[in-house]
Structure formats: structure tokens, C-alpha cells
């Protein structure tokens, strides 16, 4: 990677996290080519300088953003493409692209889930579908809520890439007074941790909705951290991915798990709380009107693990509640007997 490479930024996604990333990029004086699904959303941001639905307190310098509904234009006009949208919509969007769409590009992923139909992390899907080189792929993880970034409250993210020097260059593009960056070389482990923590956060919400207190939740989260660390190590070994000897207590792993299980901004915890209070899955999805990545992730992890057989009792129990209509109260009464 050349440190002096042009930095034309493409942004795919226009939810709250994508909007926060757009703020970070423009605050750092980069111009972005920003993909929107609807022309009326583009008209809104051009008129009011903020998106119509997410993080409406953020105001953009319109000289720094070029909005379009044409994904081909965004990719062609950009050196770096940041993909930041719910994983459940990713495949339909990417399937419309030609096989060489990302040739000579770099991709930064802000996706917190897996390609549901294939149960693949984004980098593995890109390698299969586009022969995209993993060394040109980077991912954003860590305890970082879009709402706090918008409010410029001090936050931290981790940028993972196969080569630390390249990841460091990416990280420098994201660093601001209110956002600090950490670098590691654990692409697979960091992403699986980001996927699993959303599943566990739904469980934290279920426990809260049922009526368990803070003491139980602390034990629950501690056991989730142990299960997550074991899974990340085991899947790296079984799928022959590099295992860099990660620190399970680092912010990309434990930190992200904690904030997603406890925060008022956590949509996965909110979704789980509804389930714990007796909402059906379909009712909770309608009530939220937002994507809870952990719902889809629970099925992907379950499917991936059918052949790998890595012990994940907590994730398995949450899958049973969400996809097989298992009783939340009965399931958690079984689950609590496993805790140490």
C-alpha cells in the first residue's frame, strides 16, 4: 500500500453508523461519494444538510459530499469504499455488481454481521464473489455507538487488517479529537467477536426483560466473554485463519461486548428486552423499525457451527429462543445452571 495514494472515499450505507462515518470523514476534510437508496433522501440532505432519519443533529458541508443512488458511480469514483449497512441487505446489493467491480480498490467494512444466505464474513464473501484480495480489506470494530460519535463524545474503534502498517494508515484517516483508533491484525477474530456480541446483547436484553437484575447480568456477560474468546480462537484454527494470539480483554472484544450488552443505545439489547417481556420476534422487529443484527447473526453462527461443533451454549440457547420459539424464561432457567 502506498501512503501517498489518493483518498477518494466511497460510502455505501445511510443508516446511523454510516452517517457517523460520513461525519468522521468530512471532519477530517475528505470528500465522500455517498450512496443513498432513495432520491428523496438526497433531496432532503441537499436542502437541510442532514439525512432525514438518522443522526439528524449532524450538519454536513455539502461541498464535501456527492450523493447518488448509483452504486456503480460510487465505486468507480472512489479509491476506498466503506461498506456500512445491515448485513441482511448486503448480498442483494453486491450481486448487481460485475466480478471486477472492486479491482484495485480498498474496502473498509463497518458491517457488524454476516452474509446471511452464505453464513460468511464480508471479506470471505468478497473473496468468493469478486476474487477480492484480503490484504486490501479492513474492518472497523470496537465499542463505538453512532449516537456518541455524532455528539463528539470520546470514543474508540479498532481497525483490523492483515498487515498492521496498512491498518495503521487506514486508522489515521479515522482519527479525530473525539475518535481514537487502535490497530490489530485479527480480521477474522475481530469480526466474529462483533457478530457474536450482538447475539449476546440480545440475550442480555432478554434477561432484563424477564426480570433478572444487575448481578445476574454481570455473571451472564462474564460467561459470554469466555465463550466468545473460545469461539474466536477455535474457529480461527478450524478454518485455518491466522490466529495472532489476541488479547480477549482488548476493547475490540470485551469492550464491544460490554457496551452492546449494557448501553441504552444498543438496539440488540432493546430487541432482546422486548422478547423477554413477551413480544414475538415479528412484533419486536416491527416495533423497533431498525435492524437488530444479532437476530440474523444468531442463525448464521448456529449454521456455521453445525460442522465445526465449537461449544457455544449461550449462543445456542439464544438461537433457540429467536428461531425455534423456545420460552425465554424456561431457556434462561436452563442457561443459568451452566454459569461459573
C-alpha positions as CSV (number, residue, x, y, z in Angstrom):
1,X,0.0,0.0,0.0
2,X,1.3,3.4,-0.9
3,X,0.9,6.0,1.8
4,X,0.5,8.8,-0.7
5,X,-2.3,7.1,-2.6
6,X,-5.3,9.2,-3.5
7,X,-8.0,9.1,-0.9
8,X,-11.4,9.3,-2.7
9,X,-13.9,7.9,-0.4
10,X,-17.0,5.9,-1.3
11,X,-19.6,5.3,1.3
12,X,-22.2,2.6,0.9
13,X,-25.0,2.8,3.5
14,X,-27.0,5.6,5.0
15,X,-28.1,4.4,8.5
16,X,-26.9,5.8,11.8
17,X,-23.4,4.2,11.7
18,X,-22.8,5.2,8.0
19,X,-23.9,8.8,8.9
20,X,-21.4,8.8,11.8
21,X,-18.7,7.6,9.5
22,X,-19.6,10.3,7.0
23,X,-19.2,12.9,9.8
24,X,-15.8,11.4,10.7
25,X,-14.6,11.6,7.1
26,X,-15.8,15.1,6.4
27,X,-14.5,16.3,9.7
28,X,-11.1,15.0,8.5
29,X,-11.5,17.1,5.3
30,X,-12.1,14.1,3.0
31,X,-14.8,14.3,0.3
32,X,-17.1,11.4,0.0
33,X,-19.2,9.7,-2.7
34,X,-22.2,8.7,-0.7
35,X,-24.7,6.0,-1.9
36,X,-28.4,6.5,-0.9
37,X,-31.3,4.2,-1.7
38,X,-33.8,6.9,-2.3
39,X,-33.6,10.1,-4.4
40,X,-35.9,11.9,-1.9
41,X,-33.3,11.3,0.8
42,X,-30.7,13.0,-1.4
43,X,-33.0,15.9,-1.9
44,X,-33.5,16.2,1.9
45,X,-29.8,16.3,2.7
46,X,-29.2,18.8,0.0
47,X,-31.9,21.1,1.4
48,X,-31.3,20.6,5.2
49,X,-27.7,19.4,5.3
50,X,-28.6,16.3,7.3
51,X,-30.2,12.9,6.5
52,X,-33.9,12.6,7.1
53,X,-34.0,9.8,9.7
54,X,-30.6,9.1,11.4
55,X,-28.4,11.4,13.5
56,X,-30.3,14.5,12.3
57,X,-28.2,16.7,14.6
58,X,-25.2,16.3,12.3
59,X,-24.8,19.0,9.7
60,X,-22.7,18.4,6.6
61,X,-20.7,20.7,4.4
62,X,-22.3,20.0,1.1
63,X,-19.1,20.8,-0.7
64,X,-17.6,17.6,0.8
65,X,-20.3,15.1,-0.2
66,X,-21.5,13.9,-3.5
67,X,-24.8,11.9,-3.1
68,X,-26.1,9.4,-5.6
69,X,-28.3,6.3,-5.9
70,X,-25.9,4.7,-8.4
71,X,-23.7,2.2,-6.7
72,X,-21.5,1.8,-9.9
73,X,-20.8,5.5,-9.8
74,X,-19.8,5.4,-6.2
75,X,-17.3,2.6,-6.6
76,X,-15.9,3.8,-9.9
77,X,-15.3,7.3,-8.4
78,X,-13.6,6.1,-5.2
79,X,-10.2,4.6,-4.3
80,X,-11.5,3.4,-0.9
81,X,-15.0,2.0,-0.4
82,X,-16.5,2.0,3.1
83,X,-19.4,-0.5,3.3
84,X,-21.6,0.2,6.3
85,X,-25.1,-1.2,6.1
86,X,-27.1,-4.1,7.6
87,X,-25.7,-7.4,6.6
88,X,-29.1,-8.8,5.7
89,X,-29.3,-6.4,2.7
90,X,-25.7,-6.8,1.5
91,X,-25.9,-9.7,-0.9
92,X,-28.8,-8.3,-3.0
93,X,-26.8,-5.1,-3.3
94,X,-23.4,-6.7,-4.2
95,X,-24.9,-9.3,-6.6
96,X,-25.7,-6.5,-9.1
97,X,-22.0,-5.7,-9.5
98,X,-19.7,-7.2,-12.1
99,X,-16.9,-9.5,-11.0
100,X,-14.2,-6.8,-11.4
101,X,-16.1,-4.1,-9.6
102,X,-13.6,-3.8,-6.8
103,X,-10.4,-4.3,-8.8
104,X,-7.6,-2.1,-7.5
105,X,-9.9,-0.8,-4.7
106,X,-9.6,-1.0,-0.9
107,X,-12.6,-1.9,1.2
108,X,-13.2,-0.9,4.8
109,X,-16.1,-2.7,6.4
110,X,-18.4,-1.2,9.1
111,X,-20.7,-4.2,8.8
112,X,-21.5,-5.9,12.2
113,X,-23.0,-9.1,10.8
114,X,-22.5,-12.0,8.3
115,X,-23.9,-12.6,4.7
116,X,-26.9,-14.4,5.9
117,X,-27.6,-16.6,2.9
118,X,-24.0,-17.9,2.8
119,X,-23.1,-17.5,6.5
120,X,-19.9,-15.7,5.5
121,X,-18.0,-12.8,6.9
122,X,-17.9,-10.0,4.3
123,X,-14.2,-10.5,3.4
124,X,-14.8,-14.2,2.8
125,X,-17.8,-13.4,0.6
126,X,-15.8,-10.8,-1.3
127,X,-13.0,-13.3,-2.0
128,X,-15.5,-15.8,-3.3
129,X,-17.7,-13.5,-5.4
130,X,-15.1,-10.9,-6.6
131,X,-11.7,-12.6,-6.0
132,X,-11.0,-9.7,-3.7
133,X,-7.6,-9.8,-2.0
134,X,-7.9,-10.0,1.8
135,X,-4.8,-7.8,2.2
136,X,-6.9,-4.9,0.7
137,X,-9.7,-5.4,3.2
138,X,-10.0,-3.7,6.6
139,X,-12.7,-3.8,9.3
140,X,-14.0,-1.4,11.9
141,X,-14.9,-2.9,15.3
142,X,-14.9,-1.8,18.9
143,X,-17.2,-0.2,21.5
144,X,-18.5,2.8,19.5
145,X,-22.0,4.0,19.2
146,X,-23.0,6.2,16.3
147,X,-25.0,8.5,18.7
148,X,-22.0,9.3,20.8
149,X,-19.8,9.9,17.7
150,X,-22.4,12.3,16.5
151,X,-22.3,14.1,19.9
152,X,-18.4,14.0,19.7
153,X,-18.1,12.1,22.9
154,X,-14.8,10.4,23.2
155,X,-14.9,7.0,21.5
156,X,-12.5,4.3,20.3
157,X,-12.5,2.0,17.3
158,X,-10.2,-0.8,16.2
159,X,-9.1,-1.1,12.6
160,X,-8.1,-4.6,11.7
161,X,-6.1,-5.6,8.6
162,X,-3.8,-8.4,7.7
163,X,-0.8,-6.0,7.8
164,X,-0.6,-3.7,10.8
165,X,1.2,-0.9,8.9
166,X,-1.6,-0.8,6.3
167,X,-4.2,-0.9,9.0
168,X,-2.4,2.0,10.7
169,X,-2.7,4.1,7.6
170,X,-6.4,3.4,7.5
171,X,-6.7,4.2,11.2
172,X,-5.0,7.6,10.6
173,X,-7.8,8.5,8.3
174,X,-10.4,7.9,11.0
175,X,-8.6,9.6,14.0
176,X,-10.2,12.8,15.3
177,X,-10.2,14.7,18.6
178,X,-13.3,12.7,19.6
179,X,-12.4,9.3,18.0
180,X,-9.2,7.4,18.9
181,X,-8.1,4.4,16.8
182,X,-6.4,1.1,17.8
183,X,-4.8,-1.2,15.2
184,X,-4.6,-5.0,15.1
185,X,-4.2,-7.8,12.6
186,X,-7.1,-10.0,13.6
187,X,-9.5,-9.7,10.8
188,X,-11.5,-12.9,11.4
189,X,-11.4,-12.8,15.2
190,X,-12.4,-9.2,15.5
191,X,-15.3,-9.7,13.0
192,X,-16.6,-12.9,14.7
193,X,-16.4,-11.1,18.0
194,X,-18.5,-8.2,16.5
195,X,-21.0,-10.8,15.2
196,X,-21.3,-12.7,18.5
197,X,-21.5,-9.7,20.8
198,X,-24.8,-8.7,19.1
199,X,-26.2,-12.2,19.8
200,X,-25.1,-12.0,23.4
201,X,-26.6,-8.5,23.7
202,X,-30.0,-9.8,22.7
203,X,-29.6,-12.3,25.5
204,X,-28.8,-9.5,27.9
205,X,-31.9,-7.8,26.9
206,X,-34.0,-11.0,27.3
207,X,-32.6,-11.4,30.8
208,X,-33.5,-7.8,31.6
209,X,-37.0,-8.2,30.1
210,X,-37.6,-11.4,32.1
211,X,-36.7,-9.6,35.3
212,X,-33.1,-10.7,36.1
213,X,-31.0,-8.0,37.8
214,X,-27.6,-6.5,37.5
215,X,-25.9,-9.2,39.5
216,X,-27.1,-11.9,37.1
217,X,-26.3,-9.8,34.1
218,X,-22.7,-9.4,35.3
219,X,-22.3,-13.2,35.5
220,X,-24.0,-13.6,32.2
221,X,-21.7,-11.1,30.4
222,X,-18.6,-12.7,32.0
223,X,-19.6,-16.1,30.7
224,X,-20.4,-14.6,27.3
225,X,-16.8,-13.1,27.2
226,X,-15.4,-16.6,27.9
227,X,-17.5,-18.2,25.2
228,X,-16.6,-15.5,22.7
229,X,-12.9,-15.8,23.3
230,X,-13.0,-19.6,23.0
231,X,-15.1,-19.5,19.8
232,X,-12.8,-16.9,18.1
233,X,-9.7,-18.9,18.8
234,X,-11.3,-22.3,17.8
235,X,-12.8,-21.0,14.6
236,X,-9.5,-19.5,13.5
237,X,-7.8,-22.8,14.0
238,X,-10.6,-24.9,12.4
239,X,-11.0,-22.6,9.3
240,X,-7.2,-22.1,9.0
241,X,-7.2,-18.4,9.5
242,X,-4.3,-16.6,11.1
243,X,-4.5,-16.5,14.9
244,X,-2.5,-13.6,16.2
245,X,-2.7,-14.5,19.9
246,X,-5.3,-11.8,20.5
247,X,-6.0,-10.2,23.9
248,X,-9.5,-11.2,24.8
249,X,-9.7,-8.2,27.2
250,X,-9.0,-5.6,24.4
251,X,-11.6,-3.1,23.5
252,X,-12.5,-4.8,20.2
253,X,-13.6,-7.9,22.1
254,X,-14.5,-7.3,25.7
255,X,-15.1,-3.6,25.3
256,X,-17.5,-4.1,22.4
257,X,-19.3,-6.9,24.3
258,X,-19.8,-4.7,27.4
259,X,-21.2,-1.7,25.7
260,X,-23.5,-3.7,23.5
261,X,-24.9,-5.6,26.4
262,X,-25.3,-2.6,28.7
263,X,-25.8,0.6,26.6
264,X,-29.1,2.4,26.2
265,X,-28.2,2.8,22.5
266,X,-27.9,-0.9,21.9
267,X,-30.6,-1.9,19.5
268,X,-29.8,-5.6,20.1
269,X,-30.3,-5.3,23.8
270,X,-33.6,-3.3,23.1
271,X,-34.7,-6.1,20.8
272,X,-34.0,-8.7,23.4
273,X,-35.8,-6.8,26.2
274,X,-38.9,-6.9,24.0
275,X,-38.5,-10.6,23.6
276,X,-38.0,-11.1,27.3
277,X,-41.2,-9.1,28.0
278,X,-43.3,-11.3,25.8
279,X,-43.1,-9.8,22.4
280,X,-43.0,-12.2,19.5
281,X,-39.9,-11.9,17.2
282,X,-42.1,-10.4,14.4
283,X,-43.7,-7.9,16.8
284,X,-40.4,-6.8,18.2
285,X,-39.0,-6.3,14.6
286,X,-42.0,-4.2,13.7
287,X,-41.9,-2.2,16.9
288,X,-38.2,-1.3,16.5
289,X,-38.3,-0.4,12.9
290,X,-34.5,-0.9,12.9
291,X,-32.3,-3.9,12.2
292,X,-31.0,-5.9,15.2
293,X,-28.0,-7.6,13.7
294,X,-27.9,-10.2,16.5
295,X,-31.2,-11.7,15.3
296,X,-29.7,-12.8,11.9
297,X,-26.3,-13.4,13.4
298,X,-27.7,-16.0,15.8
299,X,-28.8,-18.1,12.9
300,X,-25.5,-17.6,10.9
301,X,-23.4,-18.7,13.9
302,X,-25.6,-21.7,14.5
303,X,-25.3,-22.8,10.9
304,X,-21.6,-22.2,10.7
305,X,-21.2,-24.2,13.9
306,X,-23.1,-27.2,12.8
307,X,-20.0,-28.7,11.2
308,X,-17.4,-27.0,13.4
309,X,-19.1,-28.1,16.7
310,X,-17.4,-25.5,18.9
311,X,-19.2,-25.3,22.3
312,X,-21.4,-22.2,22.3
313,X,-24.2,-23.0,24.8
314,X,-25.2,-19.3,25.3
315,X,-25.4,-18.5,21.6
316,X,-27.3,-21.8,21.0
317,X,-29.9,-21.0,23.7
318,X,-30.5,-17.5,22.2
319,X,-30.8,-19.1,18.7
320,X,-33.5,-21.5,20.1
321,X,-35.5,-18.6,21.6
322,X,-35.3,-16.4,18.4
323,X,-35.7,-19.1,15.7
324,X,-37.5,-22.1,17.4
325,X,-39.9,-20.2,19.7
326,X,-38.3,-21.6,22.8
327,X,-39.6,-20.0,26.0
328,X,-37.3,-17.2,27.2
329,X,-37.9,-17.8,30.9
330,X,-37.5,-21.6,30.7
331,X,-34.5,-21.3,28.5
332,X,-32.7,-18.9,30.8
333,X,-33.5,-21.1,33.8
334,X,-31.6,-23.8,32.0
335,X,-28.9,-21.5,30.9
336,X,-28.1,-20.1,34.4
337,X,-27.2,-23.6,35.6
338,X,-24.2,-23.5,33.2
339,X,-22.7,-20.3,34.5
340,X,-19.5,-20.2,36.6
